[in-house]
Structure formats: C-alpha cells, structure tokens
Amino acid sequence: MNFFDLLPLQCLRCGAPISSGRCDMVYFCHNCGVGLEFNGDNLEIIKTHFAQPLLEKEKEPELFLPFWSFHLDISIKGKEVYLPFLFRANYLKTKGSFFTDETLIEEILKKRKQQEKEGEKDFIIYVPSFPTTGSFAYSSNIGNRFTEAQPHLLFYEENKKMESCIYNSSDALAIAEDEYISLQSAVIPNLLALDLSFNLKGKKVIGIPYTRKEKGIFYDQIIGEIILVSALKKTVGSME
C-alpha cells in the first residue's frame, strides 16, 4: 500500500492557513502577502510584490492579476549578450540578406563591446499567469506588451489580494524563453540556429493592478491594456 505525505498549506512566514484553488501553482498568504511554491519536496517562498498604478492613480485597483517576472541574461555560445540592446529594432542592419551564424555572432558581440557596462539596466520578461477562458485570445499578447514596455514599477508596502496563479516558475520560465525568441525573431535573423542559453538572475510574482473601464472590460493601470471580463475565469469573471 502506498501512503502520501500531506503538507499543511500554511504560510512559512507567518503561519497563517492558506486557501487555494484547484489550479493554483503558487499559493498566496492573504495575511502577510508572501507567495509559496511547491518545489517537488517542500513549499518554498517566492518573492511577491503588488505594483502601484502608473495610470489614473486616483482610481483604486479592483483586482491584482499575477504575472511572473524574470530577470534574464542571454548567452550565445557561452558569451553573454545584453538583452535590451538586442531587443531594439534596427539593432542589426541585415541589408536585405541573412547573416551566416558566425557573422551574426560577430556582429552581436561587436555591438555588445560598444556598450558601457554602467549603462545597462535589468531586462524583465513578463508572463501572465492568471486563469483564463477561450476568449483570452483577445489579449493573449499582453505578456509581450509588458516585456516591450519595460515599465518602471513601484510597489505597495502593504499586502493586497492576489488572484489565482496557474503557472509554476519552471513552466513560466519556459514560456518566457519562448516569448523572448518570438519577439527577437523579427530583429535578429536565424536566431533559432544560434547556440542560445538563458541565465536566470531573479524571479518574482508581480500583482498587476486592474480597474474597470466599463461593464465587461478591465484595463491594467501600468500600460493600459484592456482585458475582457469574459476572458477571466470564475470569481474575476463574475465581476460584471
């Protein structure tokens, strides 16, 4: 007979009990605000922050939707490349033709050497991680839009209520890597042919503030992208 060890779902920081939904992959303590993730053996603490509105600051957010936030560096054949410079359109001039792999690497590394280390900024890739319905296709590129915008976020000191988070860090990181490649493929030719490796420097879950635009529509108070209430499952979707 096989036996299972059941872990008590309680906060590792404050000891408060935590309630969770069926699809939750990160569990949020509504007492102290910490996030918890099961790593295969135990629960571990995940950094969790709630972003303050940058748009229409006078409006109180009605909900906070979870986004995984990854601070990544990228290496090509073991040599680090600075993501923000690569991300810019016209960073490399193809002159109507594709680079060979070796020429492309040389061009990228040459550009990298031209930049001062002190001028570098963190490059964050955002992955939306809230439960959605089939109508989410309307706003399915929202992670890309946050990644392109690279907003400068300020965070609340006090705890807020986070909606359900359906991706663990491993799955969300895989999505982040795919997201980066899809965004960069329009900037760098034959990107998939290069020997790429991603170096994770930091991860956290950020609660992005949303408020109502009109009946059936919310928008985020960071970059202003709308999302249909019908695209959000269950408790959020009932907020017509």
ZAMARGU-4260 file (C-alpha; in steps of 0.2 Angstrom, whole numbers, plus 5000, padded with zeros to 4 digits):
<rodrens>
0) 5000/5000/5000 | 5006/5017/4995 | 5005/5031/5008 | 5005/5050/5004 | 5013/5063/5015
5) 5001/5078/5015 | 5009/5095/5018 | 4999/5108/5028 | 4995/5123/5017 | 5001/5136/5029
10) 5012/5151/5027 | 5030/5148/5030 | 5032/5166/5036 | 5018/5170/5047 | 5010/5153/5050
15) 4993/5158/5044 | 4982/5145/5035 | 4981/5147/5016 | 4966/5143/5005 | 4969/5138/4987
20) 4960/5134/4971 | 4961/5118/4961 | 4973/5126/4948 | 4984/5136/4959 | 5003/5133/4957
25) 5008/5147/4968 | 4999/5150/4985 | 4997/5167/4992 | 4995/5171/5010 | 4982/5184/5012
30) 4989/5188/5029 | 5007/5193/5026 | 5007/5193/5006 | 5020/5180/5003 | 5019/5168/4989
35) 5023/5149/4991 | 5028/5137/4978 | 5029/5118/4979 | 5046/5113/4973 | 5043/5094/4972
40) 5048/5091/4990 | 5043/5106/5001 | 5035/5123/5000 | 5047/5137/4996 | 5044/5156/4997
45) 5043/5166/4981 | 5045/5185/4981 | 5028/5193/4978 | 5025/5212/4975 | 5010/5222/4971
50) 5013/5236/4958 | 5006/5253/4962 | 4996/5261/4947 | 5005/5272/4935 | 4990/5277/4925
55) 4974/5285/4933 | 4982/5284/4950 | 4967/5291/4959 | 4957/5275/4955 | 4959/5261/4967
60) 4963/5245/4959 | 4949/5232/4959 | 4960/5217/4957 | 4978/5211/4955 | 4982/5198/4942
65) 4998/5188/4944 | 5012/5190/4932 | 5029/5180/4933 | 5043/5192/4931 | 5060/5185/4926
70) 5077/5194/4926 | 5086/5186/4912 | 5103/5187/4903 | 5107/5178/4887 | 5122/5169/4881
75) 5127/5165/4864 | 5140/5151/4863 | 5144/5155/4881 | 5147/5173/4878 | 5135/5185/4887
80) 5125/5197/4877 | 5115/5212/4883 | 5096/5209/4880 | 5090/5227/4880 | 5102/5232/4865
85) 5097/5216/4856 | 5079/5220/4858 | 5079/5236/4849 | 5073/5237/4831 | 5087/5241/4819
90) 5100/5235/4831 | 5107/5225/4817 | 5107/5230/4799 | 5104/5215/4788 | 5104/5225/4771
95) 5091/5213/4764 | 5101/5197/4767 | 5103/5185/4781 | 5119/5183/4791 | 5128/5167/4792
100) 5128/5161/4810 | 5146/5166/4813 | 5144/5183/4805 | 5129/5186/4816 | 5138/5181/4832
105) 5152/5193/4827 | 5140/5207/4824 | 5131/5204/4841 | 5147/5203/4851 | 5154/5218/4842
110) 5139/5228/4847 | 5140/5222/4865 | 5158/5228/4867 | 5152/5245/4861 | 5141/5247/4876
115) 5146/5253/4893 | 5143/5241/4907 | 5137/5255/4919 | 5123/5259/4907 | 5115/5243/4907
120) 5098/5240/4915 | 5088/5225/4921 | 5078/5217/4907 | 5062/5209/4913 | 5051/5196/4904
125) 5033/5196/4910 | 5022/5180/4909 | 5004/5182/4913 | 4999/5168/4925 | 4980/5170/4929
130) 4967/5158/4924 | 4958/5162/4908 | 4944/5156/4896 | 4944/5154/4877 | 4941/5172/4874
135) 4958/5176/4881 | 4964/5176/4863 | 4959/5195/4863 | 4973/5199/4874 | 4984/5185/4873
140) 4999/5195/4869 | 4998/5205/4885 | 5015/5197/4891 | 5024/5203/4876 | 5017/5221/4878
145) 5023/5222/4896 | 5040/5215/4890 | 5042/5228/4876 | 5036/5242/4888 | 5049/5238/4902
150) 5039/5248/4914 | 5047/5256/4930 | 5036/5249/4944 | 5034/5255/4961 | 5026/5243/4974
155) 5014/5244/4989 | 5022/5241/5006 | 5005/5233/5012 | 4998/5217/5007 | 4985/5215/4993
160) 4974/5201/4987 | 4981/5191/4973 | 4971/5182/4960 | 4975/5164/4956 | 4992/5159/4948
165) 4991/5144/4937 | 5010/5143/4932 | 5024/5137/4942 | 5041/5145/4940 | 5048/5131/4929
170) 5033/5132/4917 | 5033/5151/4917 | 5051/5152/4913 | 5049/5141/4898 | 5036/5152/4892
175) 5047/5167/4895 | 5061/5160/4884 | 5049/5156/4870 | 5042/5174/4872 | 5059/5181/4870
180) 5063/5171/4855 | 5047/5176/4847 | 5050/5194/4850 | 5068/5194/4844 | 5065/5184/4829
185) 5059/5199/4820 | 5075/5208/4825 | 5089/5195/4823 | 5089/5183/4808 | 5091/5165/4811
190) 5090/5167/4829 | 5085/5149/4832 | 5100/5142/4824 | 5111/5150/4837 | 5118/5142/4852
195) 5107/5151/4865 | 5106/5149/4884 | 5096/5159/4896 | 5103/5164/4913 | 5091/5167/4927
200) 5096/5181/4938 | 5080/5183/4948 | 5061/5179/4948 | 5046/5185/4957 | 5027/5186/4955
205) 5020/5204/4952 | 5002/5208/4955 | 4997/5220/4941 | 4983/5232/4946 | 4967/5232/4936
210) 4952/5243/4937 | 4936/5244/4927 | 4935/5253/4911 | 4916/5250/4908 | 4905/5235/4910
215) 4913/5219/4905 | 4930/5227/4902 | 4945/5230/4914 | 4962/5238/4910 | 4979/5237/4918
220) 4985/5253/4927 | 5003/5251/4921 | 5002/5251/4902 | 4984/5252/4899 | 4980/5236/4890
225) 4962/5231/4891 | 4955/5213/4895 | 4938/5207/4894 | 4930/5200/4910 | 4924/5185/4900
230) 4942/5181/4897 | 4944/5179/4916 | 4938/5163/4925 | 4927/5161/4940 | 4927/5175/4953
235) 4935/5188/4942 | 4923/5184/4928 | 4908/5186/4939 | 4913/5205/4942 | 4901/5211/4928
</rodrens>
